[in-house]
Amino acid sequence: MAHAKQALAHAKQNLTLVVEEDLVLAARKVALDQGTSVNQLVRNFLATLVEESSRRRMARTRLKAAFAQGLIEIGERTWTRDDLYER
């Protein structure tokens, strides 16, 4: 059963894109310079896009939790405004 779940997690699906010819040619040059394929460039871009979105979502969740708990402990105020701005 676990093997079947792993196989599904790594299954690949074809994706058809409509892209301007000059963009495809430029992407091919970039891929050639990087020793990879346009397909791999697109996969890397999508993986990065999803990962960044996930990291932002997790960061927002942690930040909300920190605000709910209180980021700092505030003690009793023992000073006055005049103490801060002695003239």
C-alpha positions as CSV (number, residue, x, y, z in Angstrom):
1,M,0.0,0.0,0.0
2,A,2.8,2.5,0.9
3,H,4.5,1.6,-2.4
4,A,1.4,2.5,-4.3
5,K,1.1,5.9,-2.5
6,Q,4.8,6.6,-3.3
7,A,4.2,5.8,-7.0
8,L,1.3,8.2,-7.1
9,A,3.3,10.9,-5.4
10,H,5.9,10.6,-8.1
11,A,3.6,10.1,-11.1
12,K,4.2,12.7,-13.9
13,Q,1.5,14.3,-16.0
14,N,1.9,15.9,-19.3
15,L,1.2,19.7,-19.6
16,T,0.6,21.5,-22.8
17,L,1.5,25.2,-22.9
18,V,1.0,27.8,-25.5
19,V,4.0,30.1,-25.5
20,E,5.4,32.7,-28.0
21,E,8.0,31.3,-30.3
22,D,10.7,33.8,-29.3
23,L,10.2,32.9,-25.6
24,V,10.6,29.2,-26.4
25,L,13.8,29.9,-28.4
26,A,15.2,32.0,-25.5
27,A,14.3,29.3,-23.0
28,R,16.0,26.7,-25.1
29,K,19.2,28.9,-25.1
30,V,19.0,29.2,-21.3
31,A,18.4,25.4,-21.0
32,L,21.4,24.7,-23.2
33,D,23.6,27.1,-21.2
34,Q,22.5,25.3,-18.0
35,G,22.9,21.9,-19.5
36,T,19.2,21.0,-19.0
37,S,16.0,21.0,-20.9
38,V,13.2,23.5,-21.2
39,N,11.0,20.8,-19.6
40,Q,13.2,20.7,-16.6
41,L,13.4,24.5,-16.4
42,V,9.5,24.6,-16.3
43,R,9.4,21.8,-13.6
44,N,12.0,23.6,-11.5
45,F,10.1,26.9,-11.8
46,L,6.8,25.3,-10.8
47,A,8.4,23.5,-7.9
48,T,9.9,26.7,-6.7
49,L,6.7,28.6,-7.1
50,V,4.8,26.0,-5.0
51,E,7.5,25.8,-2.4
52,E,7.7,29.5,-1.9
53,S,3.9,29.8,-1.6
54,S,4.0,27.0,1.0
55,R,6.8,28.6,2.9
56,R,4.9,32.0,3.0
57,R,1.7,30.3,4.1
58,M,3.6,28.5,6.9
59,A,5.4,31.7,7.9
60,R,2.1,33.6,8.1
61,T,0.6,30.8,10.3
62,R,3.6,31.0,12.6
63,L,3.5,34.8,12.7
64,K,-0.3,34.7,13.6
65,A,0.4,32.2,16.3
66,A,3.2,34.4,17.7
67,F,1.0,37.4,17.7
68,A,-1.8,35.5,19.4
69,Q,0.7,34.3,22.1
70,G,2.4,37.6,22.4
71,L,5.8,38.2,20.9
72,I,7.2,39.9,24.0
73,E,6.3,40.2,27.6
74,I,5.5,43.7,28.6
75,G,6.0,44.6,32.2
76,E,4.7,47.5,34.2
77,R,5.6,50.9,32.8
78,T,7.9,52.5,35.4
79,W,8.9,55.6,33.3
80,T,7.2,58.7,32.1
81,R,7.4,60.6,28.9
82,D,9.5,63.3,30.6
83,D,12.0,60.6,31.8
84,L,12.5,59.7,28.1
85,Y,12.9,63.2,27.0
86,E,14.9,64.9,29.8
87,R,15.8,68.4,28.7
